[in-house]
Amino acid sequence: MAQSETTEGSRALGERGLNARRKVRQSRRFYSLTAASTVLPGLGLIPSRRRTGIAILSGFVLTVLVGLGWALAKGVTSSVISVGVSRRALMVLIPVLVVGAIIWIWGIVTTARDNMPQGTRGRPKVAMVVFAALASLLIFAPAAQSVRYAVIQRSLIGNVFEDLRPDGAVAPGDGDDPWADTDRVNVMLVGSDAGQDRDGIRPDSLMVASIDPQTGETVLFGIPRNLQNIPFSPDNPLSQQFPDGYNCGDQCLMEYVWTLGRDNADLFPPDVNPGLVATRDAASQILGLKIDYTTVVNLEGFTQLVDAMGGVTVDVKERVCIGCKLEGGVVVGTTGWIEPGVQELDGYRALWYSRSRAGSADGDFSRMRRQRCMVGALLNQVNPTSMLMRYPALAATLEDNVTVDIPQQDLEAWADLVLRIQKGGSIKSLPLTNKNIDVNRPDYDKIHEMVQDAINPPKPTPKPSPSTSKTTTSSTTTPPTSTSTTNGDELSDITASC
């Protein structure tokens, strides 16, 4: 009797051991197959739903191979950019991401459900459910963020870039190199001074970027807002009213040309922005360059832009007052100071650093140098990783405060041009200031020569070898390494003034 009971007890212990080992194997199977469906969609489904698992996995692998092949053929960076700047491609990408994420997550959940051991309850079941939920979240979170960014990007392209190329603007071609037949592209950058206490748009900052599309070399020309005797082309309707230029003294400055065009809108075609057209024509005549495109930035949004970028680091060279203005030659209203030295500026302080002109010995010209410095600092600070993390805020700021007349269908070519500037080109700056021109009586022929020397600098003459130096006449000189102007400011790196 005792022996029989012992045998039955041993058998029961053996069965419990087998059940325990079976549950351990089933648990391992659950976790491994669920993880497999997380790493590769459908992989964990193959043991329980062979056809469905293979179909999902095959579709994923095929999609990846096609994408990789296209990226390798076009270039990884170029392929990503071509999708990012195309509203049509983004419109296709969004539902693909949504459907793909749904199928992937369905595969994870189904794998977990098919392989959860029967009779599992309590903490083991809770752990398995949590594991499957976290696995699904690993797919859902990046997919949702990607869809969000794609939607934001598509909206940004539609609202910032006007689908209208200005008359006479150079256009990229359709070949492998869209800029192969283009000598230069000139873009006017306008910092709008519009506000509730302002009469229309007055350019607080006016620059022209002249780009060599082959090398990416760029020269940034700063045009003073207080420049007088502004010339207009014969095609500009304002030339009939001002045949000798906009020359009524300090009431006819470059900063008022936009308002002048707006106030004479009846002279312009009804489908154009007369203020912008007048300003673009004036800048073209001042520099002797045909302006192809224009970017207008509302400086009210500049604060938001800098804050969205996480601030900007600037090497401040002179003390700059905040909240200040000139009244009767006296600086009033100062609420604070930006002290000299390397500083991290938030949007508010960055705006005052860029706009303040009270308290400086040379007023507007000091401000022009600081504006160029700010442009260089912002460009140098751009980091793809940090900008991606801050992208929603950046996109919202750009959408509300920036307009660009580059057609949407040309954005891929423009993205390629920007890459050329970043990779191989340098950004030089040539300001027009009181050191090299007379803003009251500007010599525009001289300015045109300065501009041409800046965009087509003379090649340095090789230094004579020791064997020939004795016979070289004293009249042979070596040109300077930078393009100098007559009395002061030189063609230099954009950050040289910082």
For each residue, the residues with C-beta under 8 A, 3 or more apart:
1: 4 5
2: 5 6
3: 6 7
4: 1 7 8
5: 1 2 8 9
6: 2 3 9 10
7: 3 4 10 11
8: 4 5 11 12
9: 5 6 12 13
10: 6 7 13 14
11: 7 8 14 15
12: 8 9 15 16
13: 9 10 16 17
14: 10 11 17 18
15: 11 12 18 19
16: 12 13 19 20
17: 13 14 20 21
18: 14 15 21 22
19: 15 16 22 23
20: 16 17 23 24
21: 17 18 24 25
22: 18 19 25 26
23: 19 20 26 27 117 120
24: 20 21 27 28
25: 21 22 28 29
26: 22 23 29 30 115 117
27: 23 24 30 31 117 124 128
28: 24 25 31 32
29: 25 26 32 33 115
30: 26 27 33 34 112 115 116 117 128
31: 27 28 34 35 128 131
32: 28 29 35 36 44
33: 29 30 36 37 44 47 111 115
34: 30 31 37 38 44 108 111 112 115 131 132 135
35: 31 32 38 39 44 135
36: 32 33 39 40 43 44 111
37: 33 34 40 41 42 43 44 45 107 108 110 111 135
38: 34 35 44 108 135 138 139
39: 35 36 43
40: 36 37 43 57 60
41: 37 56 57 60 100 103 104 107
42: 37 45 46 52 53 54 55 56 57 59 60 107
43: 36 37 39 40 46 53 57
44: 32 33 34 35 36 37 38 47 53 107 108 111 115
45: 37 42 48 49 50 52 53 56 107 110 111 114
46: 42 43 49 50 53 54 57
47: 33 44 50 53 115
48: 45 53 111 114 115
49: 45 46 52 53 110 114
50: 45 46 47 53 54
51: 54 55
52: 42 45 49 55 56
53: 42 43 44 45 46 47 48 49 50 56 57 107
54: 42 46 50 51 57 58
55: 42 51 52 58 59
56: 41 42 45 52 53 59 60 103 107
57: 40 41 42 43 46 53 54 60 61
58: 54 55 61 62
59: 42 55 56 62 63
60: 40 41 42 56 57 63 64 100 104
61: 57 58 64 65
62: 58 59 65 66
63: 59 60 66 67 100
64: 60 61 67 68
65: 61 62 68 69
66: 62 63 69 70
67: 63 64 70 71
68: 64 65 71 72
69: 65 66 72 73
70: 66 67 73 74 79
71: 67 68 74 75 76 79 80
72: 68 69 75 76
73: 69 70
74: 70 71 78 79 82
75: 71 72 78 79
76: 71 72 79 80
77: 80 81 419
78: 74 75 81 82 416 419
79: 70 71 74 75 76 82 83
80: 71 76 77 83 84
81: 77 78 84 85 412 415 416 419
82: 74 78 79 85 86 89 412 415
83: 79 80 86 89 90 93
84: 80 81 90 153 415
85: 81 82 157 408 411 412 414 415
86: 82 83 89 90 411 412
87: 90 91 154 157 158 408
88: 91 92
89: 82 83 86 92 93
90: 83 84 86 87 93 94 150 153 154 157
91: 87 88 94 154
92: 88 89 95 96
93: 83 89 90 96 97 150
94: 90 91 97 98 147 150 151 154
95: 92 98 99
96: 92 93 99 100
97: 93 94 100 101 143 146 147 150
98: 94 95 101 102 143 147
99: 95 96 102 103
100: 41 60 63 96 97 103 104 143
101: 97 98 104 105 139 140 143 144
102: 98 99 105 106
103: 41 56 99 100 106 107
104: 41 60 100 101 107 108 139 143
105: 101 102 108 109 136 139 140
106: 102 103 109 110
107: 37 41 42 44 45 53 56 103 104 110 111
108: 34 37 38 44 104 105 111 112 132 135 136 139
109: 105 106 112 113 132 136
110: 37 45 49 106 107 113 114
111: 33 34 36 37 44 45 48 107 108 114 115
112: 30 34 108 109 115 116 128 129 131 132 135
113: 109 110 116
114: 45 48 49 110 111
115: 26 29 30 33 34 44 47 48 111 112
116: 30 112 113 120 125 128
117: 23 26 27 30 120
118:
119:
120: 23 116 117 124 125 128
121: 124 125
122: 125 126
123: 126 127
124: 27 120 121 127 128
125: 116 120 121 122 128 129
126: 122 123 129 130
127: 123 124 130 131
128: 27 30 31 112 116 120 124 125 131 132
129: 112 125 126 132 133
130: 126 127 133 134
131: 31 34 112 127 128 134 135
132: 34 108 109 112 128 129 135 136
133: 129 130 136 137
134: 130 131 137 138
135: 34 35 37 38 108 112 131 132 138 139
136: 105 108 109 132 133 139 140
137: 133 134 140 141
138: 38 134 135 141 142
139: 38 101 104 105 108 135 136 142 143
140: 101 105 136 137 143 144
141: 137 138 144 145
142: 138 139 145 146
143: 97 98 100 101 104 139 140 146 147
144: 101 140 141 147 148
145: 141 142 148 149
146: 97 142 143 149 150
147: 94 97 98 143 144 150 151
148: 144 145 151 152 392
149: 145 146 152 153 391 392
150: 90 93 94 97 146 147 153 154
151: 94 147 148 154 155
152: 148 149 155 156 391 392 395 396
153: 84 90 149 150 156 157 395
154: 87 90 91 94 150 151 157 158
155: 151 152 158 159 395 399
156: 152 153 159 160 395 398 399
157: 85 87 90 153 154 160 161 408 411
158: 87 154 155 161 408
159: 155 156 399
160: 156 157 398 399 402 403 404
161: 157 158 404 405 406 407 408 411
162: 403 404 405 406 407
163: 407 408 409
164: 405 407
165: 169 171 405 406 407 410
166: 169 280 292 293 294 405
167:
168: 290 292
169: 165 166 292 293
170: 182 184 185 292
171: 165 410
172: 178 179 182 410 413 414
173: 177 178 179 180 181 182
174: 178
175: 178 180
176:
177: 173 180
178: 172 173 174 175 412 413 416
179: 172 173 182 185 213 214 413 416 417
180: 173 175 177
181: 173
182: 170 172 173 179 185 213
183: 212 213
184: 170 210 211 212 213 289 455
185: 170 179 182 210 211 213 292 293 417
186: 208 209 210 211 289 290 291 292 293
187: 208 209 211 291 292 293 294 295
188: 206 207 208 279 280 283 291 293 294 295
189: 205 206 207 208 209 294 295 297
190: 201 203 205 206 276 279 294 295 296 297
191: 203 204 205 206 297 299 302 371
192: 201 202 203 204 296 297 298 299
193: 198 201 202 203 204 255 299
194: 198 200 201 202 298 300
195: 198 300
196:
197:
198: 193 194 195 201 202
199: 202 259
200: 194 258 259 262 275
201: 190 192 193 194 198 258 259 262 275 296
202: 192 193 194 198 199 225 255 256 258 259
203: 190 191 192 193 206 225 254 255 258 279
204: 191 192 193 225 255 299 355
205: 189 190 191 225 299 354 368 371
206: 188 189 190 191 203 222 223 225 254 255 279 283
207: 188 189 220 221 222 223 371 372 375
208: 186 187 188 189 220 221 223 283 287 289 291
209: 186 187 189 218 219 220 221
210: 184 185 186 218 219 220 221 289 451 454 455
211: 184 185 186 187 216 217 218 417 421 425
212: 183 184 215 216 217 218 425 455
213: 179 182 183 184 185 216 417 420
214: 179
215: 212 420 424 425
216: 211 212 213 417 420 421 422 423 424 425
217: 211 212 425 426 428
218: 209 210 211 212 421 425 426 427 428
219: 209 210 427 428 429 430 454 455 491
220: 207 208 209 210 372 375 427 428 429 430 494
221: 207 208 209 210 287 429 430 431 432 451 454
222: 206 207 368 371 372 429 430 431 432 433
223: 206 207 208 227 254 283 286 287 432
224: 227 254 364 365 368 432 433 439
225: 202 203 204 205 206 253 254 255 364
226: 250 253 254 255 364 439
227: 223 224 230 253 254 286 432 439 442
228: 246 247 249 250 252 253 254 439 440 441 442
229: 245 246 247 252 440 441 442
230: 227 245 246 247 252 253 254 257 282 285 286
231: 245 246 282 285 286 444
232: 236 238 239 242 245 246 278 281 282 285
233: 236 239 281 284 285
234: 239
235: 239 281
236: 232 233 239 277 278 281
237: 240 241 264 267 268
238: 232 241 242 246 260 261 264 267 278
239: 232 233 234 235 236 242 243
240: 237 243 267
241: 237 238 264 267
242: 232 238 239 245 246 247
243: 239 240
244: 247
245: 229 230 231 232 242
246: 228 229 230 231 232 238 242 252 256 257 260 282
247: 228 229 230 242 244 252
248: 251 252
249: 228 252
250: 226 228 253
251: 248 256
252: 228 229 230 246 247 248 249 256
253: 225 226 227 228 230 250 256
254: 203 206 223 224 225 226 227 228 230 257 282 286
255: 193 202 203 204 206 225 226 258
256: 202 246 251 252 253 259 260
257: 230 246 254 260 261 275 278 279 282
258: 200 201 202 203 255 261 262 275 276 278 279
259: 199 200 201 202 256 262 263 275
260: 238 246 256 257 263 264 275 278
261: 238 257 258 264 265 268 274 275 276 277 278 279
262: 200 201 258 259 265 274 275
263: 259 260
264: 237 238 241 260 261 267 268 274
265: 261 262 268 274
266:
267: 237 238 240 241 264 274
268: 237 261 264 265 272 274 277 278
269: 272
270:
271:
272: 268 269 276 277
273: 276 277
274: 261 262 264 265 267 268 277 278
275: 200 201 257 258 259 260 261 262 278 279
276: 190 258 261 272 273 279 280 294 296
277: 236 261 268 272 273 274 280 281
278: 232 236 238 257 258 260 261 268 274 275 281 282
279: 188 190 203 206 257 258 261 275 276 282 283
280: 166 188 276 277 283 284 291 294
281: 232 233 235 236 277 278 284 285 291
282: 230 231 232 246 254 257 278 279 285 286
283: 188 206 208 223 279 280 286 287 291
284: 233 280 281 287 288 289 290 291
285: 230 231 232 233 281 282 288 444
286: 223 227 230 231 254 282 283 432 442 444 447
287: 208 221 223 283 284 447 448 451
288: 284 285 444 447 448 451 452
289: 184 186 208 210 284 451
290: 168 186 284
291: 186 187 188 208 280 281 283 284 294
292: 166 168 169 170 185 186 187
293: 166 169 185 186 187 188 404 405 406
294: 166 187 188 189 190 276 280 291 404 405
295: 187 188 189 190 402 403 404
296: 190 192 201 276 402 403 404
297: 189 190 191 192 301 302 401 402
298: 192 194 301 302 400 401 402
299: 191 192 193 204 205 302 351 355
300: 194 195 303 401
301: 297 298 304 305 397 400 401 402
302: 191 297 298 299 305 306 347 350 351 354 401
303: 300 306 307 347 348 350 351
304: 301 307 308 347 393 397 400 401
305: 301 302 308 309 347 394 397 398 401
306: 302 303 309 311 312 345 346 347 350 351 378
307: 303 304 310 311 346 347 393
308: 304 305 390 393 394 396 397
309: 305 306 312 378 381 386 387 390 394
310: 307 386 390
311: 306 307 344 345 346 347 350
312: 306 309 344 345 350 374 377 378 381
313: 342 343 344 345 377 381
314: 342 343 345 350 353 373 374 377 498
315: 341 342 343 373 498
316: 319 320 338 339 340 341 342 343 353
317: 340 497 498
318: 340 360 366
319: 316 337 338 339 340 359
320: 316 337 338 352 353 356 359 360 370
321: 324 331 334 336 337 338 352 356 358 359
322: 334 335 336 337 338 349 352 356
323: 333 334 335 336 352
324: 321 331 332 333 334 335 356 358 359
325: 331 332 333 358
326: 329 330 331 332 357 358
327: 330 332
328:
329: 326
330: 326 327
331: 321 324 325 326 334 358 359
332: 324 325 326 327
333: 323 324 325
334: 321 322 323 324 331 337 358 359
335: 322 323 324
336: 321 322 323
337: 319 320 321 322 334
338: 316 319 320 321 322 343 345 349 352 353
339: 316 319 343
340: 316 317 318 319
341: 315 316
342: 313 314 315 316
343: 313 314 315 316 338 339 349
344: 311 312 313
345: 306 311 312 313 314 338 349 350 353
346: 306 307 311 349 350
347: 302 303 304 305 306 307 311 350 351
348: 303 351 352
349: 322 338 343 345 346 352 353
350: 302 303 306 311 312 314 345 346 347 353 354 374
351: 299 302 303 306 347 348 354 355
352: 320 321 322 323 338 348 349 355 356
353: 314 316 320 338 345 349 350 356 370 374
354: 205 302 350 351 367 370 371 374
355: 204 299 351 352 367
356: 320 321 322 324 352 353 359 360 367 370
357: 326 360 363 364 366 367
358: 321 324 325 326 331 334 363
359: 319 320 321 324 331 334 356
360: 318 320 356 357 363 366 367
361: 366
362: 365 366 433 434
363: 357 358 360 366 367
364: 224 225 226 357 367 368
365: 224 362 368 369 431 433 434 435
366: 318 357 360 361 362 363 369 370
367: 354 355 356 357 360 363 364 370 371
368: 205 222 224 364 365 371 372 431 433
369: 365 366 372 373 431 433 497
370: 320 353 354 356 366 367 373 374 497
371: 191 205 207 222 354 367 368 374 375
372: 207 220 222 368 369 375 376 429 431 494 497
373: 314 315 369 370 376 377 494 495 497 498
374: 312 314 350 353 354 370 371 377 378
375: 207 220 371 372 378 379 494
376: 372 373 379 380 427 429 493 494 495 498
377: 312 313 314 373 374 380 381 495 498
378: 306 309 312 374 375 381 382
379: 375 376 382 427 494
380: 376 377 495
381: 309 312 313 377 378
382: 378 379 387
383: 386 387
384: 387 388
385: 388 389
386: 309 310 383 389 390
387: 309 382 383 384 390 391 394
388: 384 385 391
389: 385 386
390: 308 309 310 386 387 393 394
391: 149 152 387 388 394 395
392: 148 149 152 395 396
393: 304 307 308 390 396 397
394: 305 308 309 387 390 391 397 398
395: 152 153 155 156 391 392 398 399
396: 152 308 392 393 399 400
397: 301 304 305 308 393 394 400 401
398: 156 160 305 394 395 401 402
399: 155 156 159 160 395 396 402
400: 298 301 304 396 397
401: 297 298 300 301 302 304 305 397 398
402: 160 295 296 297 298 301 398 399
403: 160 162 295 296
404: 160 161 162 293 294 295 296
405: 161 162 164 165 166 293 294
406: 161 162 165 293 410 411 414
407: 161 162 163 164 165 410 411
408: 85 87 157 158 161 163 411
409: 163
410: 165 171 172 406 407 413 414
411: 85 86 157 161 406 407 408 414 415
412: 81 82 85 86 178 415 416
413: 172 178 179 410 416 417
414: 85 172 406 410 411 417 418
415: 81 82 84 85 411 412 418 419
416: 78 81 178 179 412 413 419 420
417: 179 185 211 213 216 413 414 420 421
418: 414 415 421 422
419: 77 78 81 415 416 422 423
420: 213 215 216 416 417 423 424 425
421: 211 216 218 417 418 424 425 427
422: 216 418 419 425
423: 216 419 420
424: 215 216 420 421
425: 211 212 215 216 217 218 420 421 422
426: 217 218 493
427: 218 219 220 376 379 421 493 494
428: 217 218 219 220 454 491 492 493 494
429: 219 220 221 222 372 376 491 492 493 494 496 497
430: 219 220 221 222 450 451 454 483 485 489 490 491
431: 221 222 365 368 369 372 436 489
432: 221 222 223 224 227 286 436 437 439 447 450 489
433: 222 224 362 365 368 369 436 437 488 489
434: 362 365 437 438 439
435: 365 485 487 488 489
436: 431 432 433 450 485 486 487 488 489
437: 432 433 434 442 443 446 447
438: 434 441 442 443
439: 224 226 227 228 432 434 442
440: 228 229
441: 228 229 438
442: 227 228 229 286 437 438 439 447
443: 437 438 446 447
444: 231 285 286 288 447 448
445: 448 449
446: 437 443 449 450 486
447: 286 287 288 432 437 442 443 444 450 451
448: 287 288 444 445 451 452
449: 445 446 452 453
450: 430 432 436 446 447 453 454 485
451: 210 221 287 288 289 430 447 448 454 455
452: 288 448 449 455 456
453: 449 450 456 457 458 483 491
454: 210 219 221 428 430 450 451 457 483 491
455: 184 210 212 219 451 452
456: 452 453
457: 453 454 483 491
458: 453 479
459:
460: 478 479 481
461: 476 477 478 479
462:
463: 478
464: 468 469 472 476
465: 468 469
466: 469
467:
468: 464 465 471 472
469: 464 465 466 472
470:
471: 468
472: 464 468 469 476
473: 476
474:
475:
476: 461 464 472 473
477: 461
478: 460 461 463
479: 458 460 461
480: 483 484
481: 460
482: 490 491 492
483: 430 453 454 457 480 490 491
484: 480 490 491
485: 430 435 436 450 488 489 490 491
486: 436 446
487: 435 436
488: 433 435 436 485
489: 430 431 432 433 435 436 485
490: 430 482 483 484 485
491: 219 428 429 430 453 454 457 482 483 484 485
492: 428 429 482 496 497
493: 376 426 427 428 429 496
494: 220 372 373 375 376 379 427 428 429
495: 373 376 377 380 498
496: 429 492 493
497: 317 369 370 372 373 429 492
498: 314 315 317 373 376 377 495
